[in-house]
Amino acid sequence: MDTSINHSTFIAYEGNGQGVDFTVQLLASGDWSLAGFYGEEGLNKKADLAQALFVSLFSMGAKRVYAPTPVEFNGKVITPKAFTTSMTLNGLGGSVQMLRNEEYPADGTLLRNIGDAGAFSGGGCPMIVATYKKHMVFAHAGRDCLLDRVRIDSFDKQEGRRYGSVVTSTMEALKEESFESDFDPRKVHAWVYGSIRAEDFTHALDDVKYGAYNGKMYDYVRERFGPECVAVRDNLMQMDLPILIQRQFMKLGVPEERVSLTHAYLPEHFPTTRSDSKTRYLAVALRTS
């Protein structure tokens, strides 16, 4: 692990204008994969990663870092209490608590306090941050977090999971956290960060194994969320995940202008699963107010 990450660091500072401010960083020098990084065993096996995480997270101002296990792409947003494995990242000047749960795969959580951060190791999957008044959610938003395969196969005649998209799970988490019977989606702010670009995220329509499903996915996304989300070039379907995320928020009542895509796409030098199947960057959202 190379801890000299400054030359590869993307940083954004955002806020909703109502008292929720946050910092986003994408770190991409060396391999930031969190696979197998759980408890004391993970700390011992990946000591270099633990040190690099401490340096970066502590310098951001993080106190607690919730790192979900997004391996199932199930679209779940869970509560902070569900992160039951605590790991202490130590270094010169202090420590950072990292919280995980290998047994409870999920994509996001609530960030309730100043110093709370959400993090995952990415390969082109976008990160969502959404706020409602004083409440904040962060989530991993890969393709299958946004699209339920059962709904695609059946064109919504069947459901594979409770919520079809992590966007819906995010909205539900904000609604539940607010305890408001008159929750107003028009007051939600959302941001998208760190997505693979559409031209790099292709799906062959003539693939022997996946071509039929890819065709269904193209038809489903185009019909349900609009032609802006997908295109076909040389028999390859290209999917624009940030646009898809924006359209899903809009279908749930969030105004288009409140879903920011300003920093939605990865810088060119960042690895993705389509360009580098092994190397991962780190995506972090830190609540600062």
C-alpha positions in Angstrom: 0.0 0.0 0.0 1.4 3.4 -1.0 0.4 6.0 1.6 1.5 8.9 -0.6 -2.0 9.5 -1.9 -2.2 13.3 -2.2 -1.4 13.3 -6.0 -4.4 11.0 -6.5 -6.9 12.5 -4.2 -10.2 13.9 -5.4 -11.9 16.2 -2.9 -15.3 17.8 -2.8 -16.9 19.9 -0.1 -20.7 20.0 -0.1 -23.7 21.1 2.0 -27.4 21.2 1.9 -27.8 24.7 3.2 -29.6 23.5 6.3 -26.8 22.5 8.6 -25.6 19.3 7.0 -22.1 19.8 5.5 -19.8 17.0 4.4 -16.5 16.2 2.6 -16.0 13.6 0.0 -12.7 12.1 -0.9 -11.8 9.5 -3.5 -8.3 8.0 -2.9 -6.6 6.1 -5.7 -2.9 5.4 -5.1 -2.3 1.8 -4.3 -5.0 -0.8 -3.7 -7.6 0.2 -1.1 -9.6 -3.0 -1.1 -11.4 -3.7 2.1 -12.1 -7.3 1.2 -11.3 -9.5 4.2 -10.6 -6.4 6.4 -12.5 -7.3 9.5 -11.5 -7.3 13.2 -8.1 -8.0 14.7 -7.3 -10.6 12.0 -7.9 -8.0 9.3 -5.8 -5.5 11.1 -2.9 -7.9 11.4 -3.1 -9.3 7.8 -3.4 -5.8 6.2 -1.3 -3.7 8.5 -0.2 -1.4 5.6 -3.8 -0.8 4.6 -4.7 -0.1 8.3 -2.0 2.5 8.5 -2.9 4.1 5.2 -6.6 4.2 6.3 -5.6 5.9 9.5 -3.5 8.5 7.8 -6.2 9.5 5.3 -9.2 9.2 7.6 -7.7 10.9 10.6 -6.4 13.8 8.4 -10.0 14.3 7.1 -11.2 14.6 10.7 -13.1 11.2 10.8 -13.8 9.8 14.3 -16.1 6.8 13.3 -16.0 5.2 9.9 -18.9 2.9 8.8 -17.7 0.6 6.1 -20.5 -1.6 4.8 -20.0 -4.9 3.0 -21.6 -4.3 -0.4 -20.8 -7.7 -1.9 -24.5 -8.6 -2.6 -25.5 -5.3 -4.2 -28.8 -5.7 -2.3 -29.6 -2.0 -2.0 -30.0 -2.1 1.8 -29.4 0.9 3.9 -28.9 -0.2 7.5 -28.6 1.6 10.8 -25.3 2.4 12.4 -26.1 0.0 15.2 -25.9 -2.9 12.7 -22.1 -2.4 12.4 -21.1 -4.6 15.2 -17.4 -5.3 14.4 -15.3 -2.5 15.8 -11.7 -1.9 14.6 -9.3 0.7 16.0 -7.0 2.3 13.5 -4.1 3.8 15.4 -1.4 6.3 14.4 0.6 9.2 15.5 -1.7 11.7 17.3 -4.8 9.6 17.8 -7.1 6.9 16.5 -10.1 6.3 14.2 -12.8 3.7 14.9 -13.9 1.7 11.9 -17.1 -0.3 12.1 -18.1 -3.2 9.9 -20.3 -6.3 9.7 -19.2 -9.1 7.5 -22.3 -11.1 8.2 -24.8 -8.3 7.2 -24.1 -7.3 3.6 -25.5 -3.8 2.8 -24.8 -0.8 0.8 -25.2 2.2 3.0 -26.1 3.8 6.4 -27.0 7.0 8.2 -24.3 9.4 9.2 -25.8 11.1 12.3 -22.9 12.9 13.9 -20.0 15.2 13.1 -17.0 13.0 12.5 -19.1 10.1 11.2 -17.9 8.8 7.8 -19.1 6.2 5.4 -16.5 4.3 3.2 -16.2 1.6 0.6 -13.6 0.3 -1.8 -14.7 1.0 -5.3 -14.1 0.0 -8.9 -16.4 2.4 -10.7 -19.6 2.0 -8.6 -21.0 5.5 -7.7 -21.4 6.8 -4.2 -24.6 8.5 -3.2 -24.9 11.1 -0.5 -28.4 12.3 0.4 -29.6 14.7 3.0 -33.0 15.8 4.4 -32.9 18.7 6.8 -30.5 17.5 9.5 -30.3 13.9 8.3 -27.7 12.3 6.1 -27.3 8.9 4.3 -24.3 7.6 2.3 -24.5 4.6 0.0 -22.7 2.4 -2.5 -24.7 2.5 -5.7 -23.5 -0.1 -8.2 -25.7 -1.2 -11.1 -27.4 -4.1 -9.3 -27.9 -1.9 -6.3 -30.0 0.3 -8.6 -31.8 -2.4 -10.6 -33.5 -5.5 -9.3 -32.8 -8.4 -11.7 -36.1 -10.1 -10.9 -38.0 -6.9 -11.8 -36.1 -6.6 -15.0 -36.7 -10.2 -16.0 -40.4 -9.9 -15.3 -40.8 -6.3 -16.2 -42.1 -5.5 -12.8 -44.5 -8.4 -12.5 -42.4 -9.8 -9.7 -40.1 -8.3 -7.1 -36.8 -9.8 -6.0 -36.4 -7.5 -3.0 -38.4 -5.0 -1.0 -37.0 -2.0 -2.6 -35.9 -2.1 -6.3 -33.1 0.4 -5.8 -30.8 1.7 -3.2 -32.2 5.1 -4.1 -35.5 4.0 -2.7 -33.8 2.6 0.4 -32.0 5.9 0.9 -35.3 7.9 0.7 -37.0 5.5 3.1 -34.1 5.8 5.5 -34.3 9.6 5.5 -38.1 9.4 6.0 -37.8 7.0 8.9 -35.0 9.1 10.5 -37.0 12.3 10.3 -40.1 10.8 12.1 -42.2 13.1 9.9 -45.6 12.0 8.7 -45.5 14.7 6.1 -42.0 13.9 4.8 -41.4 16.1 1.8 -39.1 14.6 -0.9 -38.9 18.1 -2.5 -36.6 19.0 0.3 -34.1 16.2 -0.2 -30.7 17.0 -1.6 -28.6 14.3 -3.3 -25.2 14.1 -4.8 -23.5 11.4 -6.9 -19.7 10.8 -6.9 -17.1 8.5 -8.4 -19.0 6.7 -11.2 -17.6 4.8 -14.1 -18.4 6.7 -17.4 -21.1 5.4 -19.6 -18.7 4.8 -22.6 -16.6 2.5 -20.4 -19.6 0.7 -18.9 -20.7 -1.4 -21.8 -22.9 -4.5 -22.0 -22.8 -6.7 -25.1 -26.3 -7.3 -26.6 -25.0 -10.3 -28.6 -23.1 -11.9 -25.7 -23.8 -15.7 -25.7 -24.5 -15.8 -21.9 -25.7 -12.4 -21.0 -27.0 -10.9 -24.2 -30.7 -11.7 -23.7 -30.6 -10.2 -20.1 -28.7 -7.2 -21.3 -31.4 -6.5 -23.9 -34.1 -6.8 -21.2 -32.1 -4.4 -19.0 -31.8 -1.9 -21.8 -35.6 -2.0 -22.5 -36.4 -1.8 -18.8 -34.2 1.2 -18.0 -35.2 3.0 -21.1 -38.9 2.5 -20.4 -38.9 3.1 -16.7 -36.3 5.8 -16.3 -35.8 7.4 -19.8 -33.6 7.1 -22.8 -31.0 9.5 -21.3 -29.8 6.6 -19.1 -28.8 4.2 -21.8 -27.5 4.1 -25.4 -26.4 1.5 -27.9 -23.2 1.8 -29.9 -21.9 -1.1 -32.1 -24.3 -3.5 -30.4 -23.0 -2.5 -27.0 -25.4 -1.0 -24.4 -23.9 1.8 -22.5 -25.4 2.7 -19.1 -25.0 6.1 -17.5 -25.3 5.3 -13.8 -25.4 8.9 -12.5 -28.2 9.8 -14.9 -30.0 6.7 -13.8 -29.6 7.7 -10.1 -30.8 11.2 -10.8 -33.9 9.9 -12.6 -34.7 7.5 -9.8 -34.6 10.3 -7.3 -36.8 12.4 -9.5 -39.4 9.5 -9.8 -39.5 9.6 -6.0 -40.3 13.3 -6.0 -36.9 15.0 -5.6 -36.5 17.9 -8.0 -33.9 17.5 -10.7 -31.9 20.5 -9.7 -31.5 19.0 -6.2 -29.6 16.0 -7.5 -26.1 17.1 -8.2 -24.0 15.4 -10.9 -21.2 18.0 -10.7 -18.6 15.4 -9.5 -20.5 12.3 -10.6 -17.8 10.7 -12.8 -14.4 9.3 -11.8 -11.2 11.1 -12.8 -9.6 9.3 -15.7 -6.7 7.8 -13.8 -8.9 6.0 -11.3 -9.2 2.2 -11.7 -12.5 0.5 -12.6 -13.5 -3.2 -12.8 -13.5 -2.7 -16.6 -9.9 -1.5 -16.7 -8.4 -3.2 -13.7 -10.1 -6.1 -12.1 -7.9 -6.1 -8.9 -7.1 -2.6 -7.8 -9.6 -0.6 -5.8 -9.8 3.1 -4.8 -11.4 4.3 -1.5 -14.6 6.4 -1.5 -15.3 8.3 1.7 -18.1 10.7 2.8 -17.4 12.5 6.1 -20.1 14.5 7.9 -18.6 17.8 9.1 -21.7 19.6 10.6 
